[in-house]
């Protein structure tokens, strides 16, 4: 359902302006291959994907 939303179709790179949070930490700059924290994989903590909003 999210195919093409998080990664660009052509480059397979993460789309800009998406932020990834887990366990009160910003994981946005981590490698996509970095394993998620155990608390997320076990279902104890949520994994949040948030579209950043720019402007002033």
C-alpha positions in Angstrom: 0.0 0.0 0.0 2.9 2.4 0.7 4.9 1.4 -2.3 6.2 4.5 -4.0 5.3 6.7 -1.0 8.4 6.2 1.1 10.9 5.4 -1.7 11.2 6.9 -5.2 10.1 4.5 -7.9 13.2 5.0 -10.1 16.0 5.5 -7.6 14.6 3.5 -4.7 16.0 6.2 -2.4 13.9 7.5 0.5 11.8 10.4 -0.4 12.8 13.8 1.0 10.7 15.3 3.8 9.8 12.1 5.5 10.9 11.6 9.1 11.2 8.3 10.9 10.8 8.1 14.7 11.0 5.2 17.2 11.6 5.1 21.0 11.7 8.9 21.2 14.6 9.0 18.7 14.8 10.5 15.2 15.9 7.6 12.9 15.6 9.7 9.7 19.3 9.8 9.0 20.0 6.1 9.8 20.7 3.8 6.9 17.6 2.0 5.6 19.3 -1.3 6.4 19.7 -0.4 10.1 17.6 -2.8 12.2 14.7 -1.2 14.1 15.0 -1.2 17.9 13.8 -4.3 19.7 11.0 -2.4 21.3 9.5 -1.6 17.9 9.9 -5.1 16.5 8.3 -6.6 19.6 5.3 -4.3 19.3 6.0 -2.4 22.6 6.8 0.9 20.9 5.3 2.4 17.7 7.3 3.2 14.5 6.2 6.6 13.2 6.6 7.9 9.7 5.8 11.5 9.5 5.7 13.9 6.5 7.8 17.0 7.4 6.1 20.3 6.8 8.3 23.2 5.6 7.4 26.8 5.7 7.4 29.8 7.9 
